């Protein structure tokens, strides 16, 4: 599919700074092709229906900018409309820092890559979803398919799905594996973030094979010192038939979930599900380390949830909500 862009960066003109980019009538606001190193700084970008900023194999810094109204008008269930998008399968590098992103259709920040070639820092961004909506499962920040990222000190809120379709929304997501048709995402660090009002606050999903089982290859993702809170129960079909929400959910091998603060009615397990609610869900993962996690209300210990549903309802719903 051929996409149009309001601004196309080049080696001769690599920077977009101190301006406004109206992407109305175009699919993309600002586009960076392979091999271009440049900066988007202090820019307002809006109006494009597919992406605000695209990095397709360049080395791009996107900082202190305001990216909004990316998607169809009105927003709908088509699986596009992403504020910042690093292209699947491209050796993307860069830094995404200090941006405000809101009123997106599918996702705020999506950083895909190529294993061992893509490194990205995502820090001090504010990403605001639509709140509970029934037409699309939005996600706040996604790292996937071989990208190596540090996700630090961001605020991500309001990604919540109330509709049909066996899916849920995530605040911060890491995704990879042959189940999804891409490389495993290994070694990403998620630290010091605040995730508020998302179906799944922090969501790690590296799945392999046609049956989509948690990978047996060590993924070694660190989730530490984050605050994940949700005061509502909005999701209805995360398990396929019932609601599913979790402060942290993990599918992988050797991931570390430590010293996080998790609270709210939306993550507090009920005695007789549904809905399926977890502070920390490790019912479908291998060899996790879970320690030092507490309630963000009173500092009491938060234990990982373990149930007889291992590798069933969680594995099913976690294949539905991501974007390549």
N, C-alpha and C positions, 0 to 999 in steps of 0.2 A: 504494500500500500504506500503510495506517495503522499508525504505530508508536507505542508507548507509552513514557513516560519516568517514571523515579522522581522526578526533580526538574525542574520547568519554571521557568526564570528569567523575570523580567518587569521592566519599568521600575521598578515599586514594590519589587521584591525581586531586585536584579540580581546579588548576590554569594553565592557558596557558599564558605565558609571554615571551616577548623579543624574538620572533621567527617568522617564516613564515609558514603558513599552505596552502599547495597546495591541493585544493579539487578536482582537475581534476580527473574524473573517479568516483567520489562520488557525492551523492545528497546533502550532508551537509559538511561544513567545520569543525565546532566545535559544538558538541552536549552536552547539559546538561540535564540529566534526572531528574525526580521528586526528591525533597529532597536534592539535592546537592547545597551547597553554594560555590561559587568560583568566580574567576576573570579572565577576558581576558584583558590583558594590553600590549600595545605596540607590537601588532601582526599585520602582514599583512596576510589577508585571501582572497583567490581568487580561481576561477576555478570551484566551485561546481555549479550544475545546478539548485538546488532548494533553498538552504539557505546558507548564510555565517555562522551565529551563530544562534543556536536554544536553547531557554530556554523552557523546557517542565515541568514546575512546580517547578523549583529551585529558588534560590536567587542569581542572577548573576549580577556582575558589568562588563560592557564592556566599556573600556576607552582607549583613546589615540591610537586607532588602525585604520588601513586602510583596508577597505573592498571593493572589486571591482570585476568586471567581474563575477557576479553571475547570471546565466541564461544559456540559450542554446547558442551555437556558430554556426552561428550568433544569436543574440537576435531575438525572435519571439513573437507571440501573445499568447503563452501558459501562463496561469495564475499562474505562479510561477517565482521564481528568485527574492528573497528578501534578502537584506543584513543582517539584524538582525530581527529575528522572534520569538516572544513570543506566544506560542501555544494557540489556541482557546480552552476555557473551562478548562484551567489549572490555578492553583493558583500561578501565576507568581509574583515574586518580583524582584527588581533590580534597577540598575542605568546605564544609557547609556550616556556617557559623553565624549566630546572631540574627537569624531571619524570623519574620512573623509570617505564618502561612495559614490561611483560612479559606473557607468556602470552596473547598475542592470536592470533586465528585467521588473519586476512588481513593486517593492517597495523598498525604502531605509530602513525604520524602520517600522515594524508592531508589535505593542504591544497589544495583546489580553489578556483576563483574565477571572476571575470569580468574580461576584459581591461580594463586601465586603471582598475579599481575595487577590486582586491583586493591589499592589501599585508600581508605577514606576516613576523615575525621568529621564527626557530626556532633556539634557542640553548641550549647546555649541558644537553641532554637525554641520557638513557641509554635506548636502545631495544634490547631483547634478544629475538631470535627463538627459535624452537624448536630451531634447529640443523637438520641434514639430516632432512627429512621427505618422504614420498612422496604425501601426501594433498592438499597445497595449496602453491602458490608464494607464500610470504609475502614482504612487502616492509617495510623499516624505516621510512623517511621518504619520502613522495611529495609533490611539488609539481606541480600540473598545471592545464591548461585555462584559462590566462590569469592565474593568480595570479602575483604578483611577490613573491619571497621572498628573504631572506637566511638561509642555513643554515650556522651557524657553531658550531664547538667542541662538536659532539655526538659521542657514541660510539654506534655502531650495529653490532650483531653478530648472527651466527647465523641469517641468512636464506638458506636453502639448500634447493633442491628436487631430489629424486632420482627423481621419478615420470615418467609419460608425459605427453603433451599438448603437446609443442613449446613449452616455456617454461622460464624460469629465474627465480630470485629476485634482488632487488636490495637493496642497503643504503640508498643515497640515490638517488632517482629524480626526474627531471624529464620530464614527458610532455605532449604537446599536438599539435594539428593535426587537419585534417579527416579523416584516416585514422581517428582515434579519436572523431570526432564532437564535437570541442571546439576552442576557440581555441588558437593557438600559445602556448607559455609562453616568454616573452622576458625576458632581462635578469636572471634569477636568479643569485645568487652563492653558491657552495658553497666555504667556506674553513675551514681549521683543524680539520677533522673527523677522527676515527679510525673507520675502517670495517673490521671484522674478521670473517673467516669467512663472507662473503656471496658468492654465485655471481658477481654483478657488483657491485663495490664502489660505484662511482658510475656512473649509467646515465642518459644524456641521449637522449631519443627524441622528436623533433618530426617527424612524418610527415604528408604531404599526399596527397590523392587516393585513388581507389579502389584504386590499385596500391600505396599506402603507400610513397612514395619520400621520402627526406629533403627537407625543405622547402627552397625556394630563397629564402625570406624570412629575412633575418638574425635569428638567435635570440640571439646575443651572450651566451651563458651562460659565466660564469667558474667554472672548477674549479681551485683553487689552494691549495697548502700543506696538502693533506690526506695522511693516511697510510692506504693501502689494502693490506691483507694477507690472504692466505688460504693455509694450509698443506695444504689437502686438495683433491682432485678428486672432487666429489660429483655434479655435474649430469650428466644422461644424455640429455636431449632438447632442449637449447636451440637446436640447429640444425634441429630437426625429427626428426632421426634419431640425432644424436650430441650429446655433451656440449659445453657452451659456458660459458666463464668469462672474466672480464676485470677487471683492476683498475679501469679506466675504459673505458666504451664510449660512443661519440658518434654520434648521428644528428641533424643540424641544419645550420645555416649560420653560419659565423663564430664558432663557440664557441672558447674559450681554455682549454687544459689546460696548466697551468704549475706548475712547482716542487712537484709531488707526489712522495711517496715510495711506491713500490709494490714488494711482494715476496711471496715464497711460492711453493711448488710449484704451487698452484692457479692462478697467473697466469703461469707460466713456459712459453713456447711449446715444443711438442715438434716434433721434426724431421719427423715424419710423422703429421699429424692423421688421425683423431680421437684424443683430444678436441681441440676448438679452444680454445686458451688464448692469452690476450693480456695483456701488461702494459697497453697502451693500444690500443684498437681504434678506428681511424678508417677502416676499410675501407668504411663506408657513411655518409659525411658529406660536407659541402661546405665548403671553405675553412677548415679548422681551423687554429688556432695551437697548436703542441705544442712546448714548450721547457722546459728546466731540470728535467725529471723524472728522478728517480734511484731506485736500489734502496735500500730502507730498511734493508738489511743492511750494505752496504759503501759506499754513496754513489756507486756507479758509475752512468754514464748509462743511462737506459732509453729506448729508441727506440720510436716508434709502429710498430705492426704494419701492414703493407700487403700485400695478397694479391690474387690473381686472383678472389677470391670477392666482390668489391665488389658491394654492393646485392643480395646473394642470401641467404646463410644468416642474416646478422645481421638483415636487414630482416624475414625471416619470423618469427623467434622473438620479436622485440621487440614484437609486437602482442598478446601473450597475457597478460601478467602484471599489468596495471594495473587500478585500480579507479576508478570514477567515483562 
